[in-house]
Amino acid sequence: MNIVAIRVLRAYWQRHPTTESHLRAWIAEAQAARWMQPAEIKAQYHNASILKNRRAVFNIQGNKHRLVVALAYRQQAIYVKFIGTHEEYDAIDAETVELEI
């Protein structure tokens, strides 16, 4: 799948260096994936949360950080909507949050 806004993830791991290896691993796995439905995400990431609006939440670094994405399955695209600490995640609505650039 094609990940839109990888630069946001890179900027995040520069601010939170302990996330770099975890985010790099997620990027590699997501780029290699060919998800066509939410069940395929859950099969690969048991702890991922599937939300409305074709969104998913991934736990990063043992759930210390959260990544919210929107998926366009037919186009094989992933749009980063939010990356932050678990505390920051608790302050947003994952179903509607939009990436702030």
C-alpha positions as CSV (number, residue, x, y, z in Angstrom):
1,M,0.0,0.0,0.0
2,N,1.1,3.6,-0.6
3,I,1.4,5.7,2.6
4,V,0.6,9.3,2.1
5,A,2.5,11.7,4.5
6,I,5.4,9.4,5.6
7,R,7.2,12.7,6.3
8,V,4.9,13.2,9.2
9,L,6.0,9.9,10.7
10,R,9.6,10.8,10.1
11,A,9.2,14.1,11.9
12,Y,7.5,12.3,14.7
13,W,10.3,9.9,15.3
14,Q,12.8,12.8,15.3
15,R,10.8,14.3,18.2
16,H,10.4,10.8,19.8
17,P,13.5,8.8,18.9
18,T,12.4,5.6,20.7
19,T,9.6,5.3,18.1
20,E,11.8,5.2,15.0
21,S,12.4,1.5,14.8
22,H,8.7,0.8,15.5
23,L,7.4,3.3,12.9
24,R,10.0,2.1,10.3
25,A,8.8,-1.5,10.9
26,W,5.1,-0.5,10.5
27,I,5.9,1.5,7.3
28,A,7.7,-1.5,5.8
29,E,4.8,-3.9,6.7
30,A,2.1,-1.5,5.5
31,Q,3.9,-0.8,2.2
32,A,4.2,-4.6,1.6
33,A,0.5,-5.2,2.5
34,R,-2.3,-5.4,0.0
35,W,-5.2,-4.9,2.4
36,M,-8.6,-5.0,0.8
37,Q,-10.8,-5.1,3.9
38,P,-10.5,-4.3,7.6
39,A,-10.4,-8.0,8.5
40,E,-7.1,-8.3,6.8
41,I,-5.7,-5.6,9.0
42,K,-6.9,-7.3,12.1
43,A,-5.4,-10.6,10.9
44,Q,-2.0,-8.9,10.7
45,Y,-2.4,-6.5,13.7
46,H,-4.5,-8.1,16.4
47,N,-4.3,-5.0,18.5
48,A,-5.4,-2.6,15.8
49,S,-8.7,-0.9,16.2
50,I,-11.0,-0.7,13.3
51,L,-13.2,2.5,13.3
52,K,-15.9,4.0,11.1
53,N,-15.0,5.9,8.0
54,R,-12.5,3.3,6.8
55,R,-10.1,4.3,9.7
56,A,-7.8,2.2,11.8
57,V,-5.7,2.8,14.9
58,F,-2.4,1.1,15.4
59,N,-0.5,0.8,18.7
60,I,3.1,1.9,18.3
61,Q,5.9,1.0,20.7
62,G,3.8,-1.2,23.0
63,N,0.8,1.2,22.9
64,K,2.8,4.2,24.2
65,H,2.0,6.0,20.9
66,R,-1.0,5.8,18.6
67,L,-1.3,6.1,14.8
68,V,-4.6,6.8,13.2
69,V,-4.9,6.3,9.4
70,A,-7.7,6.3,6.8
71,L,-7.6,3.6,4.2
72,A,-8.6,3.7,0.5
73,Y,-8.6,0.0,-0.1
74,R,-9.3,0.1,-3.8
75,Q,-6.6,2.7,-4.4
76,Q,-4.3,0.9,-2.0
77,A,-3.6,4.1,-0.1
78,I,-3.1,4.9,3.5
79,Y,-3.6,8.4,4.8
80,V,-1.9,9.4,8.0
81,K,-4.5,11.3,10.1
82,F,-2.8,11.4,13.5
83,I,0.4,10.3,15.3
84,G,0.9,11.0,19.0
85,T,1.4,9.7,22.5
86,H,-1.4,7.7,24.1
87,E,-2.2,10.7,26.2
88,E,-2.5,12.9,23.1
89,Y,-4.7,10.3,21.4
90,D,-7.1,10.3,24.3
91,A,-7.7,14.0,23.6
92,I,-8.8,13.6,20.0
93,D,-11.7,11.9,18.2
94,A,-10.0,9.3,16.1
95,E,-13.0,9.0,13.8
96,T,-12.8,12.6,12.7
97,V,-9.3,13.8,13.4
98,E,-7.5,15.3,10.4
99,L,-3.7,15.7,9.9
100,E,-2.5,19.2,10.9
101,I,0.4,20.2,8.7
